[in-house]
Structure formats: structure tokens, C-alpha cells
Amino acid sequence: MVKVVEGRALKRTIGLGLAITSGVGVIVGAGIYALIGAAAGMAGNAAWISFLMAGVVAAFTGLSYARMARRVPKDSPEFQYSRVGLGFSVGFMAGWLMVWADLVAAAAVALGFGGYFQSLADVPSVPAALGLVAVLSLIAWVGIQESVLLVAALSVLEVAGLVVVATLGIPHWGEQPLLEAPQGLPGMWTAATLGFFAFVGFDELGNLAEEMRHPERDLPRAITLALAISGVLYVLVAVSAVSLVGWQVLARSSAPLADAVAAVLGERGRTALAVIALAATTNTVLVLLISASRALYGMAQAGALPRALAWIGRRHTPWASILLVWALASLFGLLGDIAVVAQMSNFLVLAAYGMVNLSLAALLRRESRDAGTGGARSGRSVSRYSGVLPALGLITCLLLLVRTGWTAITLGLALAVVGLALGQYLKAQRGEAGPS
């Protein structure tokens, strides 16, 4: 049922096709265009194996999201998914962390856009980043259908760039030893932890739940298919990139895929890939801004944040949430240091992922107990092995989380403590003993 605020409601206009396209767009995003070089420096020509490993790790948490989406097809997935298994306070903390993660990530990717734009137009990167955030916030206000159609168009462009790289490399497959890994398995695993962040973004689909026509059916499918498509693309691109120029060239490059294409198409190919990278970063920032605003809207609808953030304007978009997201993302963009901003985002995302996995494990255990005692939920069949995947998701999230660096860990833990305290306070104010 659509929740109405001030006589208006979010519009259910998104089908399965647009949802999958949006998911691929935000997952592919800007990550692979920059990360392939660093991954090759760690894993050598075996970087493609590292991306395959990262995809498997991401799938553990992705499947947890898909299973939760069937149970709770609502905006602000981290808040909604975590509270059904772990209670209101922990759910609030998970949603709180992911909102900040989206804001920080939007700023980081916008700074990446600014760097590419500066190389092409000689405009300072920070003003370019802030201008991008302002323009995309305006588009997000105009309407969800317009925003998602733009995401779809940009997704086609950025995926086309990856397809070009993969296709150009196919004739050269076998020219480089694809199992060459100078640092051995440790280097491949380290590259896999880096590659995991190229898969982050599938969770953002949950923030479109209340604007999808059939979220219970289509949202789990969209998450699963978006991850699968992105994973196949990553592996093919990694194989082709190392086949074209070798891991040594990729590791030294600030624009690794552009250099790989230039090996075949020359400088025109390099420029074309740089333009596609601009489209990729634009796409990612737009989806992150939409997701953050819908997360705030979802929490406000549930009474976990001020009701003003759930106000729906004449464009059927949550204008107050969009305005707040624009302001906060712009503030993070003023930091200007993409590395610090990105690592903090990584910690917050992994912490929220971990809580979703833990919540699903707790929920499955509860359903299994109720089924065994003939309780109210005994109609749902629960396998004794159904908790294995969320357990693997939780473990891998923790393993990756500790590698984000002490600065990110310290700032992230501080935000987590504040979020948990706020959750406890709001829970007491609501007078509830558990999730609602």
C-alpha cells in the first residue's frame, strides 16, 4: 500500500527492466573504471580472479537483501530489514549509517567526476563536483521516472564502454599469462577486498521499493540479476584489460581502461573512455542522491526521523529530503579529499550490510523456531541450512570492514554510537518494546 503524505504519494512507475538497469548502473558506476589498475597492481594478470572472488563475496549479502526484500518491500532497506530481526534501535542505527554512507559516497564520486572534468575542461575539481551535485539534486526533485530514465540512458553508455574494452581485448586473450600473480594468493585476496567495493550499490535498489509497481516480485529479481550482470562484465573487462597492456601498465595508470583502449584505438579511444567515465560518475551520484533521499523519507514515514522529511511535493518526490541530501553531500564535497571520503563510506556500507545479514539470520532462526512449534509463521518452510548465506555475508563483511583503515573505523564507530543512542531514545519516545 502506498503511504500518503499531505494528500500526495510516491508514484509506482518502475518496472523490472528499469530496476535492473538502475541496479547495473549504480553497481558498475565509476568503480571498475578506476579500480582495475589498483587491483592489477595487487593481483597481477590474475586480477580477473580477484573480481570473481569479490563477486562471490558480494553475492552473499546481495542474496540476503533479496530475501529481505520479499518480506519488507519498503524504502530505507537497511532500517526496515534490520529492525524486523534486531529491533527498532539497531534498525535505526543501520539506516542511519547507510544514509551517511550514501551522502559520503555521493560526495566521493562527485569529486571523481570533478577530477575527470578538470582533465578535459581545466575547471577546478571541487566547484565541478558541487555543480554536479546541485544539478542532479534538481533532477531528483523533478521526478522519479525522469531520474530513472536518465540513469538508464547513462547506464547504457557506461556499460557500452565496458563492452568495448572487453570486445577489443578478446583477440588478444592468451597473449598474457592470465594466472600470473606476483604477490600470490595474499595479493589476490587484497585485490578482491578492493574489488568488493566495485559491487557496492545493489542495496540502493531497496530505496526504490515504494516506487516500483510490484516490489515483492521484482525487487529480489532486480538485485540478483544486477549483481550477476555486473559480475560477468567485470571478469570479462579484467581479462581483456590485462590481455591488452599487461598488469604493469594498468597498475601505473591513473586511467587504466583508457590506456587499455588507447593500445588499440589510440588517443581518440582514450578521450572517448574519459567521457564515458564522466557519464559513469554522473550516473552513480544521481542514484546515490535519490537513494539517500528515499532512505530519509522511509525512516520519516516510520516515525524514526522528523515527519517533515516525508513531505511529498507536487512532483510526487520527497522534496524536503532531497534538499537536505543536497546540502549535506555538498558539505562533504568541500573536503576535497576523495580517498578519505571514500574509505569512510566503505566502513559505513559494510557495517550496515553486516546488520542486514545478522537480522536475516535472526529472522530465519525465529521462523524456524515458530515452524517447529506450529506457531503463527509455520506456513513458511525454513531449511536448516537457510542461515548459512547470511552467516557468510556477515563474516565477509567483518573481514573487509577491518581493512578500511583506522581513520574510517574511528569516524564510523562514532557515527554508529550516535545512531544507536538516537535509536534508543526514539524507541523510548515511541514506547515500544520492539520493531513495528
Secondary structure, DSSP 8 states (H G I E B T S, - for coil): ---EETTEE----B-HHHHHHHHHHHHHTTHHHHHHHHHHHHHGGGHHHHHHHHHHHHHHHHHHHHHHHHH---SSHHHHHHHHHH-HHHHHHHHHHHHHHHHHHHHHHHHHHHHHHHHHH---HHHHHHHHHHHHHHHHHH-HHHHHHHHHHHHHHHHHHHHHHHHHHGGGTTSS-TT--TTHHHHHHHHHHHHHTTTTTGGGGGGGGGGBSSHHHHHHHHHHHHHHHHHHHHHHHHHHHHHHHHHHHHHH-SSHHHHHHHHHH-HHHHHHHHHHHHHHHHHHHHHHHHHHHHHHHHHHHTTSS-GGGG---TTSS-HHHHHHHHHHHHHHHTT--HHHHHHHHHHHHHHHHHHHHHHHHHHHHHHHHHHHTT-TTTTS---TTTTHHHHHHHHHHHHHHTTS-HHHHHHHHHHHHHHHHHHHHHHHHHT-SS--
